[in-house]
Amino acid sequence: IHKVDGLSDDQKIDYQSDITQHVNDNLADEQISDVRLSFYLSSIYDHSIYEHFSKVVQKLIPDQMPTLENLL
């Protein structure tokens, strides 16, 4: 969930909760139960976008992490 800068901590939690619930409800409506989703709050004004993008990449290619780490 990008561009949360400018929101209070309570608003961030509320938005994340609302989005999570909405997506889970839609998955349930479509009878999709084997999906595990993670939601991250990010901003362009700090390192969070890079940190969370890294988590996405790590989940997409877990078997390749040692190779990627060696390239760094």
C-alpha positions as CSV (number, residue, x, y, z in Angstrom):
1,I,0.0,0.0,0.0
2,H,2.0,2.9,-1.3
3,K,2.0,6.6,-0.5
4,V,0.9,6.5,3.1
5,D,2.9,9.6,4.0
6,G,0.8,12.3,5.4
7,L,-1.6,9.9,7.1
8,S,-1.7,9.5,10.9
9,D,-0.7,6.1,12.4
10,D,-4.3,5.4,13.1
11,Q,-5.3,6.2,9.5
12,K,-2.6,3.9,8.2
13,I,-3.8,1.0,10.4
14,D,-7.4,1.7,9.3
15,Y,-6.6,1.8,5.6
16,Q,-4.4,-1.4,5.8
17,S,-7.2,-3.2,7.7
18,D,-9.9,-2.0,5.3
19,I,-7.9,-3.1,2.2
20,T,-6.9,-6.4,3.8
21,Q,-10.5,-7.1,4.6
22,H,-11.8,-6.1,1.2
23,V,-9.2,-8.3,-0.6
24,N,-9.9,-11.3,1.6
25,D,-13.7,-10.8,1.1
26,N,-13.2,-10.8,-2.7
27,L,-11.0,-13.9,-2.5
28,A,-13.7,-15.6,-0.4
29,D,-16.4,-14.6,-2.9
30,E,-14.4,-16.1,-5.7
31,Q,-13.8,-19.2,-3.6
32,I,-10.0,-18.8,-3.7
33,S,-8.5,-20.0,-0.5
34,D,-5.0,-21.0,-1.3
35,V,-3.6,-17.5,-1.6
36,R,-1.4,-16.0,1.1
37,L,-1.1,-12.2,0.8
38,S,1.0,-9.7,2.6
39,F,0.4,-6.0,2.7
40,Y,3.1,-3.4,3.4
41,L,2.8,0.3,4.0
42,S,5.4,2.4,2.1
43,S,6.4,5.9,1.3
44,I,8.7,7.5,-1.3
45,Y,10.2,9.7,1.5
46,D,12.0,6.9,3.3
47,H,13.5,3.4,2.8
48,S,10.2,1.6,3.2
49,I,9.5,1.2,-0.5
50,Y,12.9,-0.5,-1.1
51,E,12.5,-2.7,2.0
52,H,9.1,-3.9,1.0
53,F,9.9,-4.4,-2.7
54,S,12.8,-6.5,-1.5
55,K,10.4,-8.7,0.5
56,V,8.2,-9.1,-2.6
57,V,11.3,-10.2,-4.6
58,Q,12.4,-12.6,-1.9
59,K,9.0,-14.3,-1.9
60,L,8.9,-14.6,-5.6
61,I,12.3,-16.1,-6.1
62,P,13.2,-17.8,-2.8
63,D,15.4,-20.5,-4.3
64,Q,17.6,-17.9,-6.0
65,M,18.4,-15.7,-3.0
66,P,21.9,-17.1,-2.4
67,T,22.8,-16.4,-6.0
68,L,21.4,-12.9,-5.8
69,E,23.2,-12.2,-2.6
70,N,26.5,-13.3,-4.1
71,L,25.9,-10.9,-7.0
72,L,25.7,-8.0,-4.5
